[in-house]
Amino acid sequence: MKKIQFSVIILIFFTVAFTSCKKYLDINTDPDAIPASNPPIAQLLTNAQINQAFINGGDLYRYSALIVQHLSGQASQPNQTYEYGRFNITGSDQNNLWSTIYATVLNDLEIIIENAKTGNSPHYSGVAKVLKAFQYQETIDTYGDIPYTETQLQVANRNPKYDKAEDTYKSLITLLNEAITEVNATTSNLSPGSNSLNYASSNFASVKANWVKLANVLKLRILLHYSKKDPAFMVAQMNTLIAGGGPFFTSNADNFQVKFVDAPNARNPIHAFELSRANYLFADQTLVSLMNSKSDPRRATYFTPFPFNSSPATYKGVSPGDAANVNYSRMHTYLRGAVSGTATPNAAGGINATALTYTGDAPIRMITYHEYCFIRAEAALRGVGMPADAQVWFTNGITASMQLAGVSATDITAYLALNGLLVGTAAEQIKQVIEEKYVSLYGVAVEPWTDYRRTGFPVLTAPSNAVESAIPRSLFYPQSEIDLNTSIPGQKANLQTRVFWDTP
């Protein structure tokens, strides 16, 4: 379902095509092949980044958002998102996503790493290693054991083995350490510039720190996932990393995201899906109810009101068993960009996906400053640093999330006065942290689902019409892998197979 719709990809196509045409008369060279010895790593980086953004705003986002009940497909029945929402997610559904991850993103990044090494361009290899670590972390959290050590070998190995996820996880820390060293290199023949969709700048020196911060925050995210599996390891490793001084994210300006623009074929994939699959997705009552219970001011940009012209605005999500219609709140400016025009609701107060005009330039957010703050808050409650640090980071996380959602300073202060104090036992405070993090990570793929699997918060109940009686713990392997990779250990029996860090 994902379509690469970013205008820069057209530029890449014509650049490569023009270069190939010049060599057309060389009968010993494939005119359509990019030379393995000298690929255009600048374009490859752009291509890897835009595909990574589409993964995180496309199928992978929809799977995890429906599973964790940020969004609902119930009201779209009998369409695809309705099936996903009741956990009818098959191996065949995974083929395109898996191909984009391995054949496009990771393949492009591996070519960059290898050719940056031979071309003495450590800035490129460092950036590519950060993106590679992120993609593997996210893929492990979705599937569990996956190919790692034998991938990107192309014809040399068409059947890469499935490595133990925990072994790969620890390798990612090493990979990120290498990335930091390379990003910080004093010289590099080539450096990412305005071609980079993350931290774009014509002067790489001005964004080096952003890439180092991202690498360190990604390490913290990885380590936090050991909270059930090996809490002592988590605490020791986090304490060492934090004591080293980072650097880490310090504001929303550090967010790891891809920005889109208000132009044909250049708008973000969440918005594009809403237009192409009108009325497939609505706000889920689990998220809306949690926010309603606190009169959360982020609702004004997260969702459209229902009824649309209600004053003061009210919000309604979809619950299991609800009817298939448009009489619910739906995604709004936070995920779709600025809005214009007026809508004429139906008699019940519902509106269609195309009733308002959005710019579609909202970014696809992958790791944010407010996520970092909530990581620090939870970690403090689990023994990292000082327990009192938890309150500081909890407050910072809520504040940063609300600022990103356009909430006024007055409303932030009022919300914090009612909901911003950590109280009770450490376990009860962790529940507060995760529930606030759950709200703040609206629009982020996989991580809210990971938090649920680690902590059990927020409390989720499988829909009564679900094909499995419990919330999924991982996804099936792609059918293409079952059919073609003789090294695969076999398909999972169901969606209850746990990732290594998800201990009972």
Wavefront OBJ file of the C-alpha trace (Angstrom):
o trace
v 0.000 0.000 0.000
v 2.903 2.346 0.575
v 3.790 4.584 -2.319
v 6.932 6.650 -2.452
v 5.454 10.054 -3.165
v 8.204 12.490 -2.316
v 9.331 14.816 -5.075
v 13.026 14.329 -4.316
v 12.730 10.699 -5.449
v 11.854 11.972 -8.921
v 15.076 13.964 -8.850
v 16.997 10.826 -7.898
v 15.424 8.915 -10.781
v 16.346 11.484 -13.410
v 19.831 11.923 -11.974
v 20.542 8.207 -12.212
v 18.804 7.883 -15.579
v 20.819 10.739 -17.105
v 24.080 9.273 -15.808
v 23.186 5.865 -17.236
v 22.273 7.256 -20.669
v 25.708 8.802 -21.075
v 27.191 5.293 -20.875
v 24.613 3.638 -23.117
v 27.105 2.810 -25.884
v 29.399 0.931 -23.511
v 28.176 -2.588 -24.328
v 30.238 -4.071 -21.476
v 28.334 -2.065 -18.856
v 24.684 -2.408 -17.896
v 23.333 1.088 -18.661
v 20.654 0.746 -15.979
v 22.955 -0.350 -13.160
v 24.368 1.960 -10.534
v 28.083 1.085 -10.295
v 28.682 -0.806 -7.052
v 32.086 0.805 -6.727
v 30.787 4.356 -6.902
v 27.072 4.674 -6.122
v 25.568 8.115 -5.544
v 25.581 7.982 -1.756
v 23.990 11.411 -1.442
v 20.886 10.226 -3.313
v 20.936 6.870 -1.547
v 20.773 8.642 1.805
v 17.762 10.675 0.715
v 16.072 7.557 -0.621
v 16.709 5.594 2.580
v 15.382 8.440 4.724
v 12.175 8.977 2.747
v 11.462 5.250 2.748
v 12.106 5.149 6.479
v 9.585 7.954 6.919
v 7.026 6.068 4.841
v 7.564 2.957 6.949
v 6.896 5.023 10.061
v 3.851 6.746 8.610
v 2.588 3.804 6.575
v 1.815 0.143 7.199
v 4.003 -0.242 10.292
v 2.425 2.831 11.858
v -1.089 1.628 11.128
v -0.462 -1.859 12.522
v 0.926 -0.546 15.798
v -1.557 2.347 16.138
v -4.483 -0.042 15.700
v -3.028 -2.657 18.059
v -2.309 -0.113 20.799
v -5.691 1.601 20.257
v -4.557 5.057 19.228
v -6.657 4.630 16.091
v -9.574 2.370 15.241
v -10.684 0.668 12.041
v -13.935 -0.616 13.571
v -16.074 2.021 11.859
v -14.552 1.185 8.458
v -15.838 -2.387 8.319
v -15.490 -4.472 6.262
v -12.306 -2.759 5.084
v -8.651 -3.562 5.703
v -8.174 -1.442 8.823
v -11.209 -3.122 10.376
v -9.438 -6.471 9.986
v -6.169 -5.126 11.365
v -8.022 -3.645 14.328
v -9.296 -7.083 15.258
v -5.769 -8.473 14.869
v -6.396 -10.248 11.571
v -2.903 -9.315 10.368
v -1.419 -12.080 8.223
v 2.044 -12.884 6.943
v 0.998 -11.875 3.437
v 0.189 -8.403 4.771
v 3.864 -8.023 5.744
v 5.494 -8.635 2.353
v 5.695 -5.031 1.149
v 6.759 -3.659 4.530
v 9.517 -6.255 4.928
v 10.753 -5.614 1.399
v 10.937 -1.875 2.014
v 12.869 -2.431 5.243
v 15.408 -4.883 3.856
v 15.596 -4.398 0.090
v 15.385 -0.607 0.174
v 16.243 1.074 3.487
v 18.818 -1.334 4.902
v 20.267 -2.112 1.494
v 20.768 1.580 0.701
v 22.294 2.206 4.104
v 24.706 -0.717 3.727
v 25.903 0.560 0.357
v 26.464 3.993 1.911
v 28.456 2.487 4.791
v 30.672 0.372 2.532
v 31.334 3.069 -0.032
v 31.809 5.803 2.560
v 34.483 3.606 4.119
v 36.396 3.141 0.876
v 35.823 6.789 -0.034
v 37.035 8.121 3.331
v 33.694 9.767 4.116
v 33.045 8.844 7.768
v 30.316 11.477 8.164
v 28.182 9.526 5.706
v 28.907 6.134 7.244
v 28.244 7.506 10.728
v 24.837 8.878 9.765
v 23.976 5.663 7.921
v 24.894 3.581 10.980
v 22.578 5.623 13.210
v 19.717 5.092 10.750
v 20.611 1.410 10.422
v 20.524 0.918 14.193
v 17.139 2.638 14.407
v 15.690 0.482 11.641
v 16.921 -2.773 13.169
v 15.685 -1.785 16.641
v 12.231 -1.040 15.283
v 12.158 -4.221 13.183
v 13.194 -6.440 16.099
v 10.495 -4.870 18.272
v 7.953 -5.756 15.600
v 9.007 -9.297 14.657
v 11.527 -10.639 17.190
v 14.409 -12.681 15.730
v 15.346 -11.322 12.294
v 18.252 -11.597 9.830
v 21.173 -9.321 10.742
v 24.698 -10.690 10.350
v 24.113 -12.233 6.910
v 21.940 -9.528 5.329
v 22.749 -7.141 2.472
v 25.045 -9.724 0.847
v 22.772 -9.906 -2.221
v 23.623 -12.876 -4.478
v 26.312 -14.044 -2.035
v 23.604 -15.169 0.363
v 19.952 -15.277 -0.631
v 18.966 -17.098 2.571
v 20.313 -15.070 5.497
v 20.016 -16.732 8.868
v 17.763 -15.384 11.613
v 19.901 -14.040 14.443
v 18.805 -14.027 18.052
v 17.155 -10.675 18.675
v 19.019 -10.121 21.939
v 22.378 -10.632 20.218
v 21.408 -8.124 17.544
v 20.173 -5.641 20.148
v 23.550 -5.605 21.859
v 25.280 -5.279 18.488
v 23.258 -2.113 17.878
v 24.912 -0.418 20.862
v 28.308 -1.171 19.315
v 27.055 0.100 15.962
v 25.891 3.363 17.554
v 29.248 3.837 19.269
v 30.937 3.451 15.888
v 28.483 5.926 14.412
v 29.295 8.574 17.012
v 33.011 8.234 16.341
v 32.499 8.561 12.600
v 30.062 11.474 12.791
v 32.599 13.290 14.967
v 35.479 12.681 12.532
v 37.463 15.862 11.897
v 37.709 15.229 8.159
v 35.422 13.561 5.635
v 35.662 13.721 1.866
v 31.894 13.868 1.586
v 29.360 14.952 4.212
v 25.547 14.947 4.216
v 24.096 18.350 3.439
v 20.720 19.604 2.299
v 20.134 16.173 0.742
v 19.569 14.803 4.248
v 15.921 14.729 5.288
v 16.914 14.454 8.953
v 18.788 17.428 10.399
v 19.284 19.011 6.974
v 22.005 21.639 6.733
v 24.451 22.804 4.100
v 27.078 22.769 6.866
v 27.391 19.305 8.426
v 29.422 20.680 11.330
v 26.316 22.515 12.512
v 24.286 19.285 12.844
v 26.939 16.829 14.039
v 25.671 17.252 17.592
v 22.116 16.365 16.501
v 23.255 13.015 15.145
v 25.276 12.275 18.275
v 22.301 13.185 20.457
v 20.069 10.891 18.409
v 22.530 8.012 18.740
v 22.664 8.427 22.522
v 18.883 8.718 22.915
v 18.441 5.633 20.735
v 20.818 3.789 23.057
v 18.659 4.842 26.012
v 15.524 3.626 24.217
v 17.180 0.250 23.558
v 18.372 -0.080 27.149
v 14.971 0.838 28.587
v 13.488 -2.128 26.747
v 15.410 -4.382 29.178
v 13.206 -3.167 32.058
v 11.576 -6.591 32.433
v 14.234 -8.816 30.897
v 17.272 -7.604 32.849
v 16.624 -4.546 35.035
v 20.083 -4.645 36.643
v 21.734 -4.504 33.213
v 19.445 -1.656 32.203
v 20.250 0.409 35.306
v 24.009 -0.150 35.099
v 24.244 0.637 31.388
v 22.003 3.693 31.609
v 23.894 5.086 34.579
v 27.169 4.723 32.687
v 25.785 6.343 29.556
v 24.210 9.265 31.420
v 27.294 9.782 33.581
v 29.276 10.135 30.374
v 27.381 13.317 29.627
v 25.732 12.318 26.379
v 24.926 14.670 24.760
v 21.184 14.006 24.643
v 18.140 15.816 23.290
v 17.473 19.173 24.951
v 14.354 20.453 23.152
v 11.825 19.715 20.415
v 14.354 21.113 17.944
v 16.275 17.843 18.368
v 13.375 15.622 17.264
v 14.260 12.824 14.847
v 11.686 13.290 12.121
v 11.141 13.832 8.422
v 9.419 17.028 7.350
v 7.024 17.117 4.427
v 5.733 19.991 2.323
v 2.397 21.246 1.047
v 2.840 20.246 -2.576
v 1.526 17.479 -4.841
v 3.207 14.126 -4.162
v 5.188 15.584 -1.250
v 2.698 15.389 1.636
v 3.078 13.032 4.567
v 1.903 9.404 4.298
v -0.514 9.559 7.256
v -2.364 12.413 5.571
v -2.088 10.757 2.145
v -3.674 7.563 3.480
v -6.530 9.552 5.001
v -7.260 10.990 1.564
v -6.814 7.792 -0.423
v -8.643 5.589 2.092
v -11.317 7.956 3.313
v -13.072 6.809 6.498
v -10.737 3.876 7.151
v -9.351 5.349 10.391
v -10.849 7.207 13.333
v -9.725 8.055 16.841
v -9.972 5.090 19.214
v -12.049 5.427 22.345
v -9.192 4.102 24.521
v -7.000 7.118 23.741
v -9.876 9.602 23.608
v -11.330 8.468 26.935
v -7.969 8.779 28.668
v -7.574 12.303 27.332
v -11.209 13.223 28.062
v -10.780 12.148 31.683
v -8.111 14.841 32.085
v -9.649 17.475 29.792
v -6.398 17.207 27.863
v -5.865 20.353 25.741
v -3.971 18.360 23.106
v -7.318 17.039 21.894
v -7.845 20.270 19.943
v -5.014 19.434 17.522
v -5.030 15.640 17.844
v -8.695 15.200 16.826
v -11.623 16.877 15.178
v -14.505 17.478 17.611
v -17.578 15.301 17.610
v -20.169 16.625 17.122
v -18.081 18.811 14.833
v -19.623 22.130 15.882
v -19.928 21.272 19.587
v -19.173 24.153 21.948
v -17.296 23.614 24.114
v -15.709 20.983 21.893
v -16.318 17.360 22.771
v -14.516 14.303 21.420
v -15.619 10.739 20.765
v -13.553 7.722 19.750
v -14.679 4.423 18.253
v -15.393 1.487 20.556
v -15.667 -2.202 19.602
v -19.069 -2.919 18.116
v -19.722 0.659 17.062
v -21.467 1.270 13.763
v -19.687 1.865 10.481
v -20.207 5.569 9.913
v -18.322 8.868 10.263
v -19.854 9.961 13.556
v -16.630 10.023 15.560
v -13.572 12.221 16.046
v -10.892 11.774 13.430
v -7.209 12.704 13.094
v -6.539 16.437 12.887
v -3.742 18.980 12.442
v -1.119 17.289 14.641
v -0.871 14.456 12.117
v -2.137 16.190 8.964
v -0.779 19.752 9.045
v -2.511 23.119 9.107
v -6.206 23.215 8.242
v -8.316 25.567 6.183
v -11.866 25.758 4.935
v -15.094 24.927 6.664
v -16.913 21.641 7.025
v -20.593 20.907 6.871
v -21.268 18.033 9.257
v -24.043 15.524 8.802
v -27.123 15.582 11.001
v -25.312 13.673 13.766
v -22.267 15.980 13.675
v -19.833 13.744 11.788
v -17.543 14.823 8.927
v -15.780 13.019 6.097
v -12.007 12.768 5.698
v -12.083 15.334 2.890
v -14.427 17.792 4.600
v -11.508 20.034 5.594
v -8.379 20.938 3.645
v -5.046 20.111 5.292
v -1.568 21.031 4.130
v -0.267 17.496 4.677
v 3.085 18.896 5.831
v 3.038 17.566 9.399
v 6.289 15.672 10.041
v 6.591 11.955 10.563
v 8.008 11.839 14.081
v 10.208 8.857 15.000
v 12.039 9.781 18.220
v 11.099 12.981 20.041
v 12.414 15.066 22.895
v 9.334 14.296 24.961
v 9.951 10.562 24.491
v 13.477 11.122 25.808
v 12.062 12.926 28.858
v 9.680 10.082 29.627
v 12.518 7.562 29.187
v 14.471 9.478 31.810
v 11.456 9.716 34.121
v 10.765 5.978 33.986
v 14.449 5.142 34.289
v 14.750 7.283 37.450
v 11.836 5.391 38.995
v 13.646 2.133 38.191
v 16.887 3.187 39.886
v 18.779 5.195 37.288
v 20.218 8.337 38.859
v 18.201 9.967 41.635
v 14.510 9.113 42.243
v 13.695 12.823 42.475
v 14.796 13.197 38.856
v 11.622 11.413 37.791
v 9.415 14.384 38.619
v 11.592 16.813 36.676
v 11.626 14.652 33.568
v 7.906 13.869 33.866
v 7.112 17.574 33.889
v 9.496 18.224 31.010
v 7.930 15.438 28.946
v 4.377 16.690 29.356
v 5.451 20.254 28.642
v 7.391 19.359 25.493
v 4.549 17.227 24.137
v 2.021 19.988 24.685
v 4.269 22.608 23.127
v 4.619 20.406 20.045
v 0.823 20.126 19.897
v 0.426 23.915 20.028
v -0.995 24.142 23.549
v -0.736 27.557 25.210
v 1.523 28.134 28.211
v -1.542 28.913 30.345
v -3.205 25.612 29.465
v 0.027 23.690 30.053
v 0.330 25.192 33.527
v -3.288 24.349 34.314
v -2.871 20.746 33.121
v 0.306 20.255 35.140
v -1.405 21.578 38.249
v -4.021 18.833 37.980
v -2.088 15.971 36.398
v 1.612 16.735 36.642
v 2.524 15.411 40.093
v 3.859 11.871 40.451
v 2.231 10.190 43.448
v 1.989 6.757 45.048
v 4.366 3.818 44.858
v 7.088 3.538 42.241
v 4.850 1.160 40.261
v 1.954 3.620 40.396
v 4.227 6.425 39.268
v 5.501 4.320 36.366
v 1.850 3.883 35.345
v 1.452 7.676 35.329
v 4.585 8.085 33.236
v 3.593 5.467 30.666
v 0.046 6.778 30.313
v 1.343 10.293 29.639
v 3.927 8.880 27.253
v 1.181 6.902 25.498
v -0.734 10.106 24.831
v 2.375 12.001 23.748
v 3.472 9.320 21.254
v 0.311 9.660 19.156
v 1.586 9.400 15.584
v 4.757 7.436 16.478
v 5.102 3.874 15.186
v 5.788 0.815 17.381
v 7.104 2.473 20.566
v 3.699 2.895 22.310
v 3.066 -0.793 21.570
v 6.499 -1.651 22.985
v 5.752 0.298 26.170
v 2.501 -1.619 26.599
v 4.262 -4.954 26.164
v 6.940 -3.959 28.680
v 4.702 -2.442 31.350
v 1.071 -3.424 30.756
v 0.102 0.266 30.562
v -2.204 1.665 29.580
v -4.566 -1.209 30.300
v -5.819 -2.498 26.947
v -8.546 -5.023 26.237
v -8.753 -6.984 23.008
v -11.890 -6.213 20.975
v -14.686 -8.740 21.426
v -14.516 -9.591 17.725
v -10.718 -10.061 17.681
v -9.269 -13.184 16.095
v -6.987 -13.536 19.121
v -8.131 -13.020 22.693
v -5.133 -10.942 23.796
v -3.196 -7.922 22.507
v -0.555 -9.091 19.964
v 3.035 -9.374 21.199
v 4.648 -9.426 17.721
v 3.656 -9.751 14.064
v 3.848 -12.768 11.792
v 6.881 -13.093 9.556
v 6.181 -12.135 5.918
v 4.849 -14.898 3.728
v 7.586 -14.046 1.218
v 10.188 -15.091 3.808
v 8.358 -18.340 4.520
v 8.247 -19.078 0.791
v 11.751 -17.982 -0.218
v 14.189 -17.981 2.708
v 15.173 -21.526 3.601
v 16.904 -20.254 6.758
v 13.735 -18.990 8.421
v 12.983 -20.949 11.611
v 9.301 -21.215 10.689
v 6.147 -19.174 10.981
v 4.778 -18.230 14.391
v 1.731 -20.080 15.664
v -0.033 -16.821 16.475
v 0.571 -13.187 17.379
v 1.353 -14.010 21.015
v 5.025 -14.865 20.350
v 7.081 -12.530 22.528
v 10.119 -10.459 21.598
v 13.086 -11.384 23.798
v 12.689 -8.373 26.138
v 8.957 -9.073 26.604
v 9.229 -11.558 29.456
v 5.966 -12.645 31.169
l 1 2 3 4 5 6 7 8 9 10 11 12 13 14 15 16 17 18 19 20 21 22 23 24 25 26 27 28 29 30 31 32 33 34 35 36 37 38 39 40 41 42 43 44 45 46 47 48 49 50 51 52 53 54 55 56 57 58 59 60 61 62 63 64 65 66 67 68 69 70 71 72 73 74 75 76 77 78 79 80 81 82 83 84 85 86 87 88 89 90 91 92 93 94 95 96 97 98 99 100 101 102 103 104 105 106 107 108 109 110 111 112 113 114 115 116 117 118 119 120 121 122 123 124 125 126 127 128 129 130 131 132 133 134 135 136 137 138 139 140 141 142 143 144 145 146 147 148 149 150 151 152 153 154 155 156 157 158 159 160 161 162 163 164 165 166 167 168 169 170 171 172 173 174 175 176 177 178 179 180 181 182 183 184 185 186 187 188 189 190 191 192 193 194 195 196 197 198 199 200 201 202 203 204 205 206 207 208 209 210 211 212 213 214 215 216 217 218 219 220 221 222 223 224 225 226 227 228 229 230 231 232 233 234 235 236 237 238 239 240 241 242 243 244 245 246 247 248 249 250 251 252 253 254 255 256 257 258 259 260 261 262 263 264 265 266 267 268 269 270 271 272 273 274 275 276 277 278 279 280 281 282 283 284 285 286 287 288 289 290 291 292 293 294 295 296 297 298 299 300 301 302 303 304 305 306 307 308 309 310 311 312 313 314 315 316 317 318 319 320 321 322 323 324 325 326 327 328 329 330 331 332 333 334 335 336 337 338 339 340 341 342 343 344 345 346 347 348 349 350 351 352 353 354 355 356 357 358 359 360 361 362 363 364 365 366 367 368 369 370 371 372 373 374 375 376 377 378 379 380 381 382 383 384 385 386 387 388 389 390 391 392 393 394 395 396 397 398 399 400 401 402 403 404 405 406 407 408 409 410 411 412 413 414 415 416 417 418 419 420 421 422 423 424 425 426 427 428 429 430 431 432 433 434 435 436 437 438 439 440 441 442 443 444 445 446 447 448 449 450 451 452 453 454 455 456 457 458 459 460 461 462 463 464 465 466 467 468 469 470 471 472 473 474 475 476 477 478 479 480 481 482 483 484 485 486 487 488 489 490 491 492 493 494 495 496 497 498 499 500 501 502 503 504
